[in-house]
Amino acid sequence: MDTKWRLIDSGPCDAFYNMALDEAIAAEVRKESAPPTLRLYGWDRASLTVGCFQKASDINIEFCRSQDIPFVRRPTGGRAILHGNELTYSFSAKTDSGPFSHGLLDSYKKISMAFLIALWKIGVRAEPKEEREKGRVLSRSPLCFQSSSFGEILVENKKLVGSAQKRWDNGLLQQGAIPYLFQKEKLEGIFGAKKTASLRDCMKTLKDCLPLLDEDAFRKAVASSFEEAFGIRLLLSVPSQGESLLAEDLLHRKYLQDHWNLRQ
């Protein structure tokens, strides 16, 4: 394993900075100022993200504000996710050559395989979805975990990992979440009791599968499984000075701004 990629384990950060740093890392990777990078992180409080093209009207913004639930729009697509007690990841890589140069679905499947290996290591019998959903099925709900599409990870036919990818001509950013717990009360306040009840029928959390989950062991399993899946070595690192400066710029210019977060 001579090829070296980066692993950045950020711990919990605020919602706006999480999005800014993911985009900044992807930008530096695309410029070849950094190797492919897996970032693992969390949230300093329950936080809501929506997809890049999702309507802000899909959510109860006033409830979020009243409960101090930050709301931010992701750079990637997909639909709303209430983050909190979970493992969140982002992965950035070049796409003009190498293993991720064969299109979105191929890249998505390869990244999913790394997470499948990690889940198998900790005893969760997950499997990838092999069929593709129709557009109308995917658009019925504003919630990411309400339905699953090709390559997403399922347990007992329920979605366990929610992911979305953004591609440029020369790179990709994939973001994803693996919830540990189901936040019923907050979800009901944001989306209503009916949608929340329906969501519970479609998703699994990792502690549904493993009530005694060792969170640190799972993070290590994810890192080692990326190494196995791609035949590389992950070197533990931190964001570069360039990434940190760009993240601060994106934070104030974009992710803290209503013109980005509240657009319809």
PyMOL commands that set and color helices and strands:
alter all, ss='L'
color gray80, all
select helices_A, chain A and resi 15-30+56-58+61-66+104-121+135-138+144-146+184-191+193-200+206-209+215-230+241-255+258-261
alter helices_A, ss='H'
color red, helices_A
select strands_A, chain A and resi 4-13+37-43+47-50+71-73+81-83+86-94+127-128+153-155+158-159+162-167+171-179+233-237
alter strands_A, ss='S'
color yellow, strands_A
deselect
rebuild
show_as cartoon
